Amino acid sequence: MENNTEKTKSSIKRRLIITLFSALICILVIGVSVYAALSQNVTLNNNITITTAGQTKVKVVVSQGSNTSSDAVSAAPASQPTWSEVVTKDADNNTETVSNLEAMDFSVSDGINYYAYKLQFTNEGSTQAYAHITGPAIDNAQLTIYTGQEWGSLAAVGNNTPIDADVTLTASNGTGTFYIVVASNVSLDQLNDMAKTAFNIEVLLDQTA
């Protein structure tokens, strides 16, 4: 009888250890899953460089904005973000590099689903001028780039397709605007990791169409 009691105690003890071990494994799996979800991110490190050629005299104001949300952006944003001016290039300056832009970090912790840039041009010269705007291709299907001269008519740039656009500025205070929006087209908690990538915009101001 005593032997059976010992066996019963031993069996209960073994089951208790197995149960506790199983619970610990479940907790660890849940912990890893949550960490993986929170650590997913896509980061773009960016600059805007403005260069003037010849006797072109164009003033440029660069502003940035972003939208706080974890939702996917499935189309060009309808409303503009709150803009923050980051630099003004006087018409007489030949070159300006904007390096104080906010890094585009798409992650659950940051909670921003799109970043936007506004380039405003004013031609203070007596001859018609052009702003030639180029940017790199991003080979990541999770991001969509929208560009255009009017916020209400932004058009998507194809995946892995570079930005290449021109803004015409008439002589004597002709103005123009160009928008660039980089958005996550999947919800932030569904992102796949991507190493930090450069996203540098080049603006050439000249008098050649």
Steps between C-alpha positions, in 0.01 A plus 500: 500500500778736593675419170188596304477828689860583412433418135191725502695788653779451248252497211330819621835671543608398147174631350535827689855551368388423144208744531721778635759441228231510230364828640849650498551403136167664409599821677834507317331445162254782569787725607697433182192560283427836664863609473511403133184701430631809679846484341386503137606821329597665174731801522601748229783741575451805281640832377391757241769674296418813297741616232476809276652515154600815310327829578179339623349679800247280678402509867414160651315425825508140626243377752431159650201331661375158609182318598449317829319172436576126487255436214605413147496785246315361199474824297646848484413681827200729466603760756839661548704450817612784724803645324822600670744717303854361518700726268479792256748536214529860390489570127863613505634182665640244259473189718314385808497156665214425735635245746274568798205309359320253725609144420212300356453221754202275441444297817232421756691692767515821290144461369544713184356361177618768259763773472464796265718775354393825338735691269387857420673691221500871413682619187648841581688517169394666176520175300278192519654229721449133576530282809612150405421262788645150520500234768606137542291192435393302806480127440249428775141411420391605851558869420325721247637836385257769385611816321340797330475877472160511674410311818159408364645324195796303633588197288669179613852427375546134407691271733875511430446801270704819552344844548548719192293817466525862382332818628483796261548845657404804294722809512465773759357329811345196335429238766464124520467223757599135506392238753663169587318253726646167616233276652467151643238313299471230770411548866808568710465180701517297177827649369795282411841624613712697254850631564540878516503641146606839362223711344667814368317754283692711248363833368673669207392858421586622151359660184497186287170324441 
